[in-house]
Amino acid sequence: MQTFFPNGTSYSQIVDWMSKCLKYKELVKEVLLKRNTLGKNRLTFKVDYNGMRFKIGLKKGPNGELINSIQFINYGGFNHVNDQVLKIDKIELRFKCRDGRIQSIEEFSRQFERGILFFEHPETVNDSVVIMDIVSNYGSHSCYFKFDRMDIDMGHYLIDELVAKWSLIWTWYNQAHFDSNKQLRKYPSIFEMVKSRFGETSKEYEAVLDSSPEEVRMYMDAGEVDEIDDIHKNMDWMIEFDNKNSFEKMRREKIYFEHDFQVWVDLDHSLPAIREIISELEGTEN
């Protein structure tokens, strides 16, 4: 975000504005202590606060006004890891409500009609913070982000983006369905795919059999279903402009660079724990 200050605004007034805006008076105090760059027209601070890292900049605009920018660099916990590889043993999610209460996934999910993921959030969870506790080869770390934080590129909530991304990575890496662990394969038709995945007596297969003539024709025209190729295309789309990750690197070195948390993740070691926490989140769906 950007905020414009009129000429003559004192530095103390700007600091006071930051304090009110961020609601973190401790953060502002640390800004004063940790400023590290002073240029002719720009002042930049890098600040660590409660495991989160911010970059706060002040610069002069074209009319002499001061322009403030606040950048959330990452979600905390891994600043000292640098280029080392994270091996995740366990992930636990908690939620800090706006009244200060800390809730488990089960407790927090009671406020939702259809589950935590991929649905509109009720007003009661506004200003809630996700606390992600990670146990790894680097000890215990806690990462934080707003529950209603949007991922600009994906166009939906960050927590949903993380779940969708890591479900896709797990599926591609294991060449298996995330929910059932059944291996991906080719099917001659959608009918055969649904029958094989869900069973001949499943509601999913019954729904396909009850399709209208137009839908049946559409299914038949679609031809074979190649789950392996479909997952590869989805992964290719996700990493197409990624300067860190590639198919070769993920297969050969078995690591993935998590841009949201700025850390390399060991896929072999970490994917079981990631699958476990995603399954717990998906278990809240009604």
Stockholm file with secondary structure:
# STOCKHOLM 1.0

chainA/1-286         MQTFFPNGTSYSQIVDWMSKCLKYKELVKEVLLKRNTLGKNRLTFKVDYNGMRFKIGLKKGPNGELINSIQFINYGGFNHVNDQVLKIDKIELRFKCRDGRIQSIEEFSRQFERGILFFEHPETVNDSVVIMDIVSNYGSHSCYFKFDRMDIDMGHYLIDELVAKWSLIWTWYNQAHFDSNKQLRKYPSIFEMVKSRFGETSKEYEAVLDSSPEEVRMYMDAGEVDEIDDIHKNMDWMIEFDNKNSFEKMRREKIYFEHDFQVWVDLDHSLPAIREIISELEGTEN
#=GR chainA/1-286 SS CEEEECTTCCHHHHHHHHHHHHSCHHHHHHHHHHEEEECSSEEEEEEEETTEEEEEEEEECTTSCEEEEEEEEECSSCTTTTTSEECEEEEEEEEECTTSCEECHHHHHTTCSSCSSSSCCCGGGTTCEEEEEEEETTEEEEEEEETTCEETTTTEEHHHHHHHHHHHHHHHHHTBCTTTCCBCCEESSHHHHHHHHHCTTSHHHHHHHTCCHHHHHHHHHHCCEEHHHHHHHHHHHHHTTCSSCCHHHHHHTCEEEETTTTEEEEHHHHHHHHHHHHHHHHTTCC
#=GC SS_cons         CEEEECTTCCHHHHHHHHHHHHSCHHHHHHHHHHEEEECSSEEEEEEEETTEEEEEEEEECTTSCEEEEEEEEECSSCTTTTTSEECEEEEEEEEECTTSCEECHHHHHTTCSSCSSSSCCCGGGTTCEEEEEEEETTEEEEEEEETTCEETTTTEEHHHHHHHHHHHHHHHHHTBCTTTCCBCCEESSHHHHHHHHHCTTSHHHHHHHTCCHHHHHHHHHHCCEEHHHHHHHHHHHHHTTCSSCCHHHHHHTCEEEETTTTEEEEHHHHHHHHHHHHHHHHTTCC
//
